[in-house]
């Protein structure tokens, strides 16, 4: 199976416009991150309603998730094990919006550290359209 990038660099720049570090990344590096994000989506998610060879069947939210996964790859957290967590402070605010899937999280500036899956909010977008590791429950006998 051949993997084609799901989005272009211009699309990734649009979705990651608030990330100065992403925007300052050289274009060849962005292309590599987008490829890695596309590979991650193809190997982690099963999307029965999407024909990857037809960009018209790819929802804007899936493209947004691809851009966010590309930025996660730039940060070095895309292919870490699902159990990997990053330390952060307590959440002080979480705002969600259903139309066009917007989510805002604010963390406390001080206090004790906690941990969580760094890809959780991106996985939530993908789980609306696809099934994959993040939507499965594993039971141990």
C-alpha positions as CSV (number, residue, x, y, z in Angstrom):
1,X,0.0,0.0,0.0
2,X,1.4,3.3,-1.0
3,X,1.0,6.2,1.4
4,X,0.3,9.6,0.0
5,X,0.3,12.8,2.1
6,X,-3.3,13.6,3.2
7,X,-2.7,17.3,3.2
8,X,-0.4,19.8,1.6
9,X,2.1,22.1,3.4
10,X,-0.2,25.0,2.8
11,X,-3.1,23.2,4.4
12,X,-0.9,22.2,7.4
13,X,0.2,25.9,7.7
14,X,-3.4,27.0,7.8
15,X,-4.4,24.5,10.5
16,X,-1.2,25.1,12.6
17,X,-1.3,28.9,12.1
18,X,-1.1,29.5,15.9
19,X,2.2,27.5,16.1
20,X,5.1,29.8,15.3
21,X,7.5,26.9,15.6
22,X,5.5,25.0,13.0
23,X,5.4,28.0,10.7
24,X,9.2,28.5,11.1
25,X,10.0,24.8,10.2
26,X,11.6,24.4,6.8
27,X,9.3,23.2,4.1
28,X,11.2,19.9,3.5
29,X,10.8,19.1,7.2
30,X,7.1,20.0,7.1
31,X,6.7,17.6,4.2
32,X,8.4,14.8,6.2
33,X,6.2,15.5,9.2
34,X,3.0,15.5,7.1
35,X,4.1,12.2,5.5
36,X,4.7,10.7,9.0
37,X,1.3,12.0,10.1
38,X,-0.4,10.4,7.0
39,X,1.4,7.2,7.7
40,X,0.3,7.3,11.3
41,X,-3.3,7.8,10.3
42,X,-3.2,5.0,7.7
43,X,-1.7,2.5,10.1
44,X,-3.6,3.5,13.3
45,X,-7.1,4.3,12.0
46,X,-9.6,2.4,9.9
47,X,-11.8,4.9,8.0
48,X,-14.4,3.0,6.0
49,X,-16.1,6.2,4.6
50,X,-12.9,7.7,3.3
51,X,-11.3,7.0,-0.1
52,X,-7.7,8.3,0.5
53,X,-7.1,8.6,-3.3
54,X,-10.0,11.1,-3.5
55,X,-9.4,14.2,-1.5
56,X,-13.1,15.2,-1.8
57,X,-14.0,12.3,0.6
58,X,-11.6,13.5,3.3
59,X,-13.4,15.6,5.8
60,X,-11.9,18.9,6.9
61,X,-11.7,17.7,10.5
62,X,-9.6,14.7,9.4
63,X,-7.3,17.1,7.5
64,X,-7.0,19.2,10.6
65,X,-6.2,16.1,12.6
66,X,-3.4,15.3,10.1
67,X,-2.0,18.7,10.5
68,X,-2.0,18.4,14.3
69,X,-0.4,14.9,14.1
70,X,2.3,16.5,11.8
71,X,3.0,19.1,14.5
72,X,3.1,16.3,17.1
73,X,5.6,14.5,14.9
74,X,7.7,17.7,14.9
75,X,7.5,17.7,18.7
76,X,8.6,14.0,18.7
77,X,5.5,12.6,20.3
78,X,3.7,11.0,17.4
79,X,5.2,7.6,17.3
80,X,5.7,7.2,21.1
81,X,3.9,4.3,22.7
82,X,0.2,5.0,23.5
83,X,1.0,4.6,27.2
84,X,3.5,7.4,27.0
85,X,2.4,10.5,28.9
86,X,3.9,13.9,29.2
87,X,4.0,15.9,32.4
88,X,1.8,18.9,32.7
89,X,0.0,20.9,35.4
90,X,-3.7,20.6,36.3
91,X,-6.2,21.6,33.7
92,X,-7.9,24.9,34.6
93,X,-10.2,25.3,31.6
94,X,-11.5,23.1,28.8
95,X,-13.7,24.6,26.1
96,X,-15.2,22.4,23.3
97,X,-17.1,23.3,20.2
98,X,-18.8,20.7,18.0
99,X,-19.1,22.7,14.7
100,X,-15.7,22.4,13.0
101,X,-14.3,20.5,16.1
102,X,-12.6,23.3,18.1
103,X,-11.2,22.5,21.5
104,X,-9.3,24.7,23.9
105,X,-7.4,23.5,27.0
106,X,-5.7,25.7,29.6
107,X,-3.2,24.4,32.1
108,X,-2.4,25.8,35.5
109,X,0.9,27.9,35.6
110,X,1.9,26.3,39.0
111,X,1.1,23.4,41.2
112,X,1.8,19.7,41.0
113,X,2.5,17.9,37.7
114,X,0.2,15.3,36.3
115,X,0.3,13.3,33.1
116,X,-1.9,12.4,30.1
117,X,-1.7,11.2,26.5
118,X,-0.4,14.0,24.3
119,X,-2.4,12.8,21.3
120,X,-5.7,12.5,23.2
121,X,-7.4,15.6,21.7
122,X,-6.3,14.7,18.1
123,X,-7.4,11.1,18.6
124,X,-10.8,12.5,19.7
125,X,-11.2,14.2,16.3
126,X,-10.2,11.1,14.4
127,X,-12.6,8.9,16.4
128,X,-15.5,10.8,15.0
129,X,-14.8,9.5,11.5
130,X,-12.7,6.3,12.0
131,X,-12.1,3.5,14.4
132,X,-8.6,2.7,15.7
133,X,-6.5,2.1,18.8
134,X,-7.9,5.0,20.7
135,X,-11.4,3.7,20.4
136,X,-10.7,0.1,21.4
137,X,-10.9,-1.2,25.0
138,X,-8.4,-3.9,25.8
139,X,-9.3,-6.5,28.5
140,X,-6.6,-8.6,30.2
141,X,-7.6,-12.1,31.3
